[in-house]
Amino acid sequence: MKNKSLISINDYSPEDYYRILELAEAFEKNPNQNLLEKHVIASLFFEPSTRTRLSFESAISRLGGRIVGFSEASSTSVSKGESLADTIKTVSQYSDLIIMRHPIEGSARYASEVASVPIINAGDGANQHPTQCLLDLYSIKKTQGTLENLNIFLVGDLKYGRTVHSLLMAMSNFNPTFNFISPENLKMPEEYKHFLDKKGIKYYEHEEFTDIISEADIMYVTRVQKERFSDPMEYEKVKNAYVLKREMLINTKPNMKILHPLPRVNEIDTNVDEDPRAYYFQQALNGVYTRMAIMSLILGIK
């Protein structure tokens, strides 16, 4: 994994996943180590972010590294018309590793082709979000004790949700059963269903989940993303398609956990927060340990 960019979750093998999760567990037990004290990490966020950007910055700080970069493109030479290639080539001269979020699908792969240092994709449009996926795997393994043979419910925006796309591909290595719950116009894209068909992975599609929620090991809820809609009226039709409430959890498995990549809008009622099945805030913390592990392995210091 040393010096290897992380653009798609498929860039790494299941063995790599386990290596990352094992190291993340070690960092959770001992998070403050000066392993990056001689390294400069560039954080380039062309698109707004709270958890991803801050958890990366927290991870870098806990490892003693230094951060350069920006949190919005308007404050950079991109606003003057500089190309993505020129930005990446320039920042490569200043850093040992680049973390990048960009609204255009494929931008992270392109950046990795022109950069002279490794690139970590922190989200490219509706395409992929591999570090979120790895922290999701860490959260699933930590709560379920395994990644194997689980019943995974993916709820909400399955069309534009890059987190569910990455999670689907990663979990397909561990013989899951998927239940897709979404409005008709936000269904899982055909390309991902073809991917599962080729691997012989079972999946079912639904428009409601109340009658089947008792079967879930993991319920992964996503926000309907207003920023992905060109027509505001289409967003208004589906924005509150599903709202998970605490009373819906009565007959669920005791060890079932609710995950969410956040930010939350209306899709999980705040009365769920105190339920032992709610795990999304701990999931966000797990992102720090997982990203510590990813950067350490890519930079070859672990």
Summary of the structure (lengths in Angstrom):
residues: 302
radius of gyration: 19.0
end to end distance: 10.3
largest distance: 56.2
contacts: 1012
relative contact order: 0.17
helix: 45%
strand: 17%
